[in-house]
Amino acid sequence: MPYDSNKLYLGLSWAEAKKRLLAEGPNTPPEKKESSLLLFLSKFWAPVPWMLEITILLEILLHRIHDGIAIAGFLVCSSMLSFLQEHRSKRALFSLLNKLSPDVRVLRDGVWTTIPAKELVCGDLVLLRSGDIVPADLQLIDGEIEVNESAITGESLPRTAQPEERLLSGSFVESGQARGIVIATGAKTHFGKTTRLIEIASPPSEAQKVIFNIVKALVYVDSLLIALIFLYGMIKMAPLSFLLPYALVILIASVPVTLPSVFTLATALGSKELAEKGVLCTKLSALEDASTMDILLVDKTGTLTCNELKLHILKPFAPCTEQNLLLFAALCSDPLGENPIDKAILEKVDELHLSTKELGLDFQHYIPADPKTKMAKAIYKDKEGRQFIVLKGSVSTVLKTIGIDSTEVLDQAKTLETDGSRILAVAYGSPAANTLLGLIGFSDPLRNDAKELIAKIKWLGIKVVMVTGDQEFTAKSIGKQVGIGEHSITLSDSSAIDPQQIENYDIIAGVFPEDKYRIVQAFQKKNHVTGMTGDGVNDAPALRQAQVGIAVSNAVDVAKSAASLILTNPGLMDIIPAIMLSRAIFERILTYILNKIIKTVEVAFFMTLGLIVGNTFVLNPFLGVLLVLYNDVLTLSLVTDRVKPANRIRKWPIQSIVIAGTTIGIMLLFFSFGLFLVAKYALKLDPPHLQSISFILLVLEGQATLYLVRERHHLWHSLPSPWMIVTSVMVLLGLTFQATKGIGMENIGFSSLMAIVIAILLYFFILDSFKVWLFRRLHL
């Protein structure tokens, strides 16, 4: 890139910089403010709320204000719970504002000055020194620096940046000094594009898909039955005012009024339980989707590894010992500096309780390594006053300095680097360094629980894929150590992602932020429920896009804000209880959906057949609403039910759920409508008593159905939660009082009530054996 020598000498003028700042905008990531009101109102814009809102509108048109208020109460309460839980999530873009360096050295009108980083514009000449955060995307024009890009690319080891190379905003300068031209600011930087990915990421919720499909099925059933009722009315010449209330009762009885509440309560209680275990849930849908998650993408740096260098290789050359090699490496390290390599060496010395004092050398001078020399140098004097030199640096540089040409040593260094280690050479001598002491190696160590974690996640049936910015051979070594696998690929171009092949890889290396984001999308396009763990800025877009984004405890703010689950304890083991709790919630919601389909089939068809075949209104509007309330009170207690999470992935089996629910619903319909016909034609009960019998029958069957389907084995295989039992007792007491006192219905007497109870219990014990066989055939 050619440069204007005058601009390099003078920099931009203040006037030109002000003009460009007005045109380009400030050097800050774009912040999109989200209205709390709009977030709350969005809870009313979904398939189930639509059905409830239509029902409320019909209630109002029919002047049934109290019933409309009751249904609206369910809707508002569930929406409020969901809103309050998700409102706790911090905005990812807001935390990004604090990631840029607050001040930067820039050349303006030929004078070096310090300005806020947000005032940088394209064309500014910036001076970078050790300890700086790169404030914008730059192109170096002179000098060399060691830059750490772990927060941006995921690469834990620093790299050397030379003239003509591009530096990414948000990187950290570890050593050296260089000048660079600003080539992108704000939203146009690599960092800014990352924030844009976070903003547009929108993961599809599997639970929402299930709700939509279930609601569609219920709408079809309701539409068919209501059409039959109106056809019957046309044949019988019945007025619309006569049929509409009855059609509304069917709609109320079959609409899943408490479905939003059950989903929200189940996940809200689950998030509270997880918070006690150190996992914060900022997005309730993640707890729903974690149960069906079958792919977990894990970042390497800071997630599987500790994101800190450790000295783990000491290879001395005779007659030098490992202890002496370490001590001489420590002699050539700065105890007051922040160089990660020097810190790792000195930490190893402290760990082994060694001291450089035993070498009897007096410190004179230290010259730190820089990108040009690639070697540190320390000068000492021995007891006789002779000069003593110690060198530490890249293997080729040290060998050249001491005058040794050894292919064997270089080959050994390359072999040691195959696991991703960074290898340095140590030499010494007097009065000049001329003896090679050995090689030392550094790596980013695994977390202690990484291998165990991967094994447990795989045992749960979830495939783990490492997605990292590291080189392939480094990632492959880590993948082998933790048990992820070794089938790897280097992703040189994110546009080359092949969704058809991506499932075959255990490791995807060499990726940038947009790569991770698109990799998540690629798995989602293959119908995988995708999870993602991470800790850095580079992980944030993928964390937001994944159905289950998991930020580890040491994650930066932007990663935590983008994630839906945040781990507060060190390590990753808390992912396991989150998955198991999610699967428990899955079982509870599956029970709810099964229960609702069964009741819809039975109640809606029972009422329709009662009208068409029996020429009787089996329920009046008051009893219809009361039936819903009785059933839904117990249904809400389902969120506390004791369930055993599966150790395998259970996708939402919509077809199996519909078949099972419809089959059991039809069997209950035969039973209940058979009793209705007996009461009408054998016992010759009048319409008011038939309504009472029908109401009691449907309430009791509703209670029994929930206990029937909550257990996939025989209903006595496990005990329900205390809250379910207490709720059932309250419902039964209320029903008994109402039936025997004739409140809102005809009095049928205690003996008749007990006869119905016994008949239902006998039938349900028979039905239970059929249910076990049916669930096994349908893999529920």
PyMOL commands that set and color helices and strands:
alter all, ss='L'
color gray80, all
select helices_A, chain A and resi 5-10+14-24+36-44+47-61+65-87+92-96+117-119+150-153+186-188+190-200+206-236+240-254+259-276+284-292+300-304+322-331+340-351+356-359+395-402+407-419+450-459+472-482+494-496+502-504+513-525+537-545+557-562+575-612+621-640+654-682+687-710+722-741+750-778
alter helices_A, ss='H'
color red, helices_A
select strands_A, chain A and resi 103-108+111-116+125-129+137-148+159-161+166-167+172-184+279-281+295-298+310-316+362-367+375-381+387-394+422-429+435-443+463-467+488-490+507-509+530-534+548-551+565-567
alter strands_A, ss='S'
color yellow, strands_A
deselect
rebuild
show_as cartoon
